[in-house]
C-alpha cells in the first residue's frame, strides 16, 4: 500500500475514534488513550519504523 493511502487509513481511524468518543460510544479514558496511541502507531507504520529489522533484510 502506498504511504499516502496508509496515512489516510490511519487518519480515518483517528477520526472514527474521535467521533465515537464525542457521541459517547467509547468512554472518555479509552478515547484519550486511543487519541494518543493511534497517531504514534500510524506514524510508525507509515514511516516504516515499526517494522522488524530482520524482515527488512530479506
DSSP file (Angstrom, degrees, kcal/mol; ACC not computed):
  #  RESIDUE AA STRUCTURE BP1 BP2  ACC     N-H-->O    O-->H-N    N-H-->O    O-->H-N    TCO  KAPPA ALPHA  PHI   PSI    X-CA   Y-CA   Z-CA
    1    1 A X              0   0    0      0, 0.0     2,-0.0     0, 0.0     5,-0.0   0.000 360.0 360.0 360.0 137.0    0.0    0.0    0.0
    2    2 A X     >  -     0   0    0      1,-0.1     4,-2.2     4,-0.0     3,-0.5  -0.342 360.0-114.5 -68.0 150.8    1.3    3.4   -0.9
    3    3 A X  H  > S+     0   0    0      1,-0.2     4,-2.5     2,-0.2     5,-0.2   0.855 113.7  52.9 -57.8 -38.2    2.2    5.6    2.1
    4    4 A X  H  > S+     0   0    0      2,-0.2     4,-2.0     1,-0.2    -1,-0.2   0.862 109.7  49.0 -69.9 -32.3   -0.5    8.2    1.4
    5    5 A X  H  > S+     0   0    0     -3,-0.5     4,-2.0     2,-0.2    -1,-0.2   0.903 111.8  49.0 -69.1 -40.5   -3.2    5.6    1.4
    6    6 A X  H  X S+     0   0    0     -4,-2.2     4,-2.1     2,-0.2    -2,-0.2   0.907 110.8  50.6 -63.5 -41.6   -1.9    4.1    4.6
    7    7 A X  H  X S+     0   0    0     -4,-2.5     4,-2.5     1,-0.2    -1,-0.2   0.887 108.7  52.1 -64.1 -38.6   -1.8    7.6    6.1
    8    8 A X  H  X S+     0   0    0     -4,-2.0     4,-2.3     2,-0.2    -1,-0.2   0.881 108.2  51.4 -65.3 -37.3   -5.4    8.1    5.0
    9    9 A X  H  X S+     0   0    0     -4,-2.0     4,-2.0     2,-0.2    -2,-0.2   0.917 111.5  46.8 -64.6 -42.9   -6.5    4.9    6.6
   10   10 A X  H  X S+     0   0    0     -4,-2.1     4,-2.2     2,-0.2    -2,-0.2   0.897 111.6  51.6 -65.4 -39.6   -4.8    5.9    9.9
   11   11 A X  H  X S+     0   0    0     -4,-2.5     4,-2.6     1,-0.2    -2,-0.2   0.903 108.6  51.0 -63.5 -40.8   -6.4    9.3    9.7
   12   12 A X  H  X S+     0   0    0     -4,-2.3     4,-2.5     1,-0.2    -1,-0.2   0.891 109.8  50.4 -63.5 -39.0   -9.8    7.7    9.2
   13   13 A X  H  X S+     0   0    0     -4,-2.0     4,-2.2     2,-0.2    -2,-0.2   0.907 111.2  48.2 -65.1 -41.6   -9.3    5.5   12.2
   14   14 A X  H  X S+     0   0    0     -4,-2.2     4,-2.3     2,-0.2    -2,-0.2   0.916 113.1  47.4 -65.9 -43.1   -8.3    8.5   14.4
   15   15 A X  H  X S+     0   0    0     -4,-2.6     4,-2.7     2,-0.2     5,-0.2   0.896 110.4  53.6 -64.6 -39.5  -11.3   10.5   13.2
   16   16 A X  H  X S+     0   0    0     -4,-2.5     4,-2.5     2,-0.2    -2,-0.2   0.909 109.6  47.1 -61.0 -42.7  -13.6    7.5   13.9
   17   17 A X  H  X S+     0   0    0     -4,-2.2     4,-2.3     2,-0.2    -1,-0.2   0.905 111.7  51.3 -65.5 -41.0  -12.3    7.2   17.4
   18   18 A X  H  X S+     0   0    0     -4,-2.3     4,-2.1     2,-0.2    -2,-0.2   0.919 112.4  45.7 -62.8 -43.0  -12.8   10.9   18.0
   19   19 A X  H  X S+     0   0    0     -4,-2.7     4,-2.0     2,-0.2    -2,-0.2   0.905 111.6  51.6 -66.6 -41.0  -16.4   10.8   16.7
   20   20 A X  H  <>S+     0   0    0     -4,-2.5     5,-2.9     1,-0.2     6,-1.2   0.883 111.8  47.7 -63.5 -37.2  -17.1    7.7   18.8
   21   21 A X  H ><5S+     0   0    0     -4,-2.3     3,-1.1     3,-0.2    -1,-0.2   0.866 109.1  53.7 -69.2 -36.7  -15.8    9.5   21.8
   22   22 A X  H 3<5S+     0   0    0     -4,-2.1    -2,-0.2     1,-0.3    -1,-0.2   0.865 112.3  43.6 -66.6 -35.7  -17.8   12.6   21.0
   23   23 A X  T 3<5S-     0   0    0     -4,-2.0    -1,-0.3    -5,-0.1    -2,-0.2   0.200 116.0-113.7 -95.5  16.3  -21.0   10.6   20.9
   24   24 A X  T < 5S+     0   0    0     -3,-1.1    -3,-0.2     2,-0.2    -4,-0.1   0.760  80.6 126.1  59.2  30.6  -20.2    8.6   24.0
   25   25 A X  S   <S+     0   0    0     -5,-2.9     2,-0.4    -6,-0.2    -4,-0.2   0.822  78.9  37.3 -78.1 -35.0  -19.8    5.2   22.2
   26   26 A X  S    S-     0   0    0     -6,-1.2    -2,-0.2    -9,-0.2    -1,-0.2  -0.933  99.2-110.9-115.1 139.5  -16.4    4.9   23.7
   27   27 A X     >  -     0   0    0     -2,-0.4     4,-2.3     1,-0.1     5,-0.2  -0.217  31.0-105.8 -68.4 163.6  -15.7    6.1   27.3
   28   28 A X  H  > S+     0   0    0      1,-0.2     4,-2.4     2,-0.2     5,-0.2   0.868 116.2  51.3 -59.2 -44.1  -13.5    9.1   28.0
   29   29 A X  H  > S+     0   0    0      1,-0.2     4,-2.2     2,-0.2    -1,-0.2   0.910 112.3  46.0 -64.9 -42.1  -10.5    7.2   29.2
   30   30 A X  H  > S+     0   0    0      2,-0.2     4,-2.7     1,-0.2     5,-0.2   0.893 112.0  51.9 -67.5 -39.2  -10.4    4.9   26.2
   31   31 A X  H  X S+     0   0    0     -4,-2.3     4,-2.5     2,-0.2    -2,-0.2   0.935 110.7  47.6 -61.7 -46.4  -10.9    7.8   23.8
   32   32 A X  H  X S+     0   0    0     -4,-2.4     4,-0.8     2,-0.2    -2,-0.2   0.922 113.4  47.8 -61.4 -45.0   -8.0    9.8   25.4
   33   33 A X  H >X S+     0   0    0     -4,-2.2     4,-2.7     1,-0.2     3,-0.6   0.924 113.9  46.4 -63.6 -44.7   -5.7    6.8   25.3
   34   34 A X  H 3X S+     0   0    0     -4,-2.7     4,-2.8     1,-0.2     5,-0.3   0.871 108.0  55.9 -67.4 -36.0   -6.5    5.9   21.7
   35   35 A X  H 3< S+     0   0    0     -4,-2.5     4,-0.3    -5,-0.2    -1,-0.2   0.664 114.3  41.5 -72.8 -13.6   -6.1    9.5   20.5
   36   36 A X  H <X S+     0   0    0     -4,-0.8     4,-0.8    -3,-0.6    -2,-0.2   0.824 120.8  40.3 -91.1 -43.2   -2.6    9.5   22.0
   37   37 A X  H  X S+     0   0    0     -4,-2.7     4,-2.7     1,-0.2     5,-0.2   0.864 106.0  61.3 -78.4 -37.6   -1.6    6.0   20.8
   38   38 A X  H  X S+     0   0    0     -4,-2.8     4,-2.9     1,-0.2     5,-0.2   0.902 102.7  49.1 -63.2 -43.4   -3.1    5.9   17.3
   39   39 A X  H  > S+     0   0    0     -5,-0.3     4,-2.4    -4,-0.3    -1,-0.2   0.899 113.6  48.1 -62.7 -36.1   -1.1    8.8   15.8
   40   40 A X  H  X S+     0   0    0     -4,-0.8     4,-2.2     2,-0.2    -2,-0.2   0.938 114.2  45.5 -66.8 -46.1    2.1    7.3   17.2
   41   41 A X  H  X S+     0   0    0     -4,-2.7     4,-2.3     1,-0.2    -2,-0.2   0.891 113.6  50.5 -63.9 -39.3    1.2    3.9   15.8
   42   42 A X  H  X S+     0   0    0     -4,-2.9     4,-2.8    -5,-0.2     5,-0.3   0.914 109.4  49.8 -64.7 -43.0    0.2    5.4   12.5
   43   43 A X  H  X S+     0   0    0     -4,-2.4     4,-2.4    -5,-0.2     6,-0.3   0.910 112.0  48.6 -62.0 -41.6    3.4    7.4   12.2
   44   44 A X  H  X>S+     0   0    0     -4,-2.2     6,-1.6     1,-0.2     4,-1.0   0.898 113.8  46.5 -65.8 -39.2    5.4    4.3   12.9
   45   45 A X  H  <5S+     0   0    0     -4,-2.3    -2,-0.2     2,-0.2    -1,-0.2   0.913 115.7  44.1 -69.9 -42.8    3.5    2.3   10.3
   46   46 A X  H  <5S+     0   0    0     -4,-2.8    -2,-0.2     1,-0.2    -1,-0.2   0.892 117.5  44.0 -71.3 -39.1    3.7    4.9    7.6
   47   47 A X  H  <5S-     0   0    0     -4,-2.4    -1,-0.2    -5,-0.3    -2,-0.2   0.645 108.7-121.1 -81.9 -13.5    7.3    5.7    8.1
   48   48 A X  T ><5S+     0   0    0     -4,-1.0     3,-1.0    -5,-0.2    -3,-0.2   0.538  77.6 122.6  87.8   6.2    8.4    2.1    8.4
   49   49 A X  T 3 < +     0   0    0     -5,-0.9    -4,-0.2    -6,-0.3    -5,-0.1   0.653  66.5  61.8 -76.4 -14.9    9.8    2.5   11.9
   50   50 A X  T 3  S+     0   0    0     -6,-1.6    -1,-0.2    -9,-0.1    -5,-0.1   0.494  82.7 107.7 -87.7  -3.1    7.5   -0.2   13.3
   51   51 A X  S <  S-     0   0    0     -3,-1.0     2,-0.3    -7,-0.3     3,-0.0  -0.388  79.1-106.6 -76.9 151.8    9.0   -2.9   11.1
   52   52 A X    >>  -     0   0    0      1,-0.1     4,-1.2    -2,-0.1     3,-0.6  -0.619  21.8-136.7 -74.2 131.2   11.2   -5.6   12.3
   53   53 A X  H 3> S+     0   0    0     -2,-0.3     4,-0.8     1,-0.2    -1,-0.1   0.826 104.0  56.6 -60.3 -31.3   14.8   -5.1   11.3
   54   54 A X  H 34 S+     0   0    0      1,-0.2     4,-0.4     2,-0.2     3,-0.4   0.851 103.4  53.6 -69.3 -32.9   15.2   -8.8   10.4
   55   55 A X  H X4 S+     0   0    0     -3,-0.6     3,-0.6     1,-0.2    -1,-0.2   0.805 103.5  57.0 -71.2 -28.4   12.2   -8.6    8.0
   56   56 A X  H 3< S+     0   0    0     -4,-1.2    -1,-0.2     1,-0.2    -2,-0.2   0.730  95.6  65.7 -74.2 -21.3   13.8   -5.6    6.1
   57   57 A X  T 3<        0   0    0     -4,-0.8    -1,-0.2    -3,-0.4    -2,-0.2   0.711 360.0 360.0 -74.5 -19.3   17.0   -7.6    5.4
   58   58 A X    <         0   0    0     -3,-0.6    -1,-0.2    -4,-0.4    -2,-0.1   0.492 360.0 360.0 -73.5 360.0   15.2  -10.1    3.1
